[in-house]
Amino acid sequence: MARRAAAGEQRGRERRRRAAGTTARRRAGRFTRNFVVQGTAAEWSLIWLAEIRHRLAQLPAAETAAAASGPVFAHRAHLAFFLHDEVIVHTPAEQAEAAASAVREAAATATRRLFGGFPLEVPLDLRIAETAQK
């Protein structure tokens, strides 16, 4: 009887050890997949930001100043804020549509550069507003 109990305990320990190994492998796999997804998103964002800055710099100076942008950017659209997946562009009102187009085109370019011809849509929730409030 003692032999059976010892063998049962051994099998139980073995099952628990295998289960712990499976859990660790699952966690490692999830970490690896998340690392790839997060890394790819970060890479896309960096390309997008560079493209936005490049495209905004190509816009001509506006005639009417945007006072809240300060003296350096008063007549030019510029990237004012970026966090995770949100961008705020300050621009004189007369350049708002052109700046919005620049942001859209920059996203399309970032997608092409990173994913080539793979059919992937990166949706943008873009709006033109007087303030950055949602």
GIWONOR-V299089 format. One record per run of one state. SS is the DSSP state (2 for helix, 1 for strand, 0 for the rest). FROM is the first residue (numbers start at 1). TO is the last residue. If there is no record, write none. Layout:
ss=SS from=FROM to=TO
ss=SS from=FROM to=TO
This chain:
ss=0 from=1 to=1
ss=2 from=2 to=58
ss=0 from=59 to=66
ss=2 from=67 to=73
ss=0 from=74 to=77
ss=1 from=78 to=83
ss=0 from=84 to=85
ss=1 from=86 to=90
ss=0 from=91 to=92
ss=2 from=93 to=115
ss=0 from=116 to=134
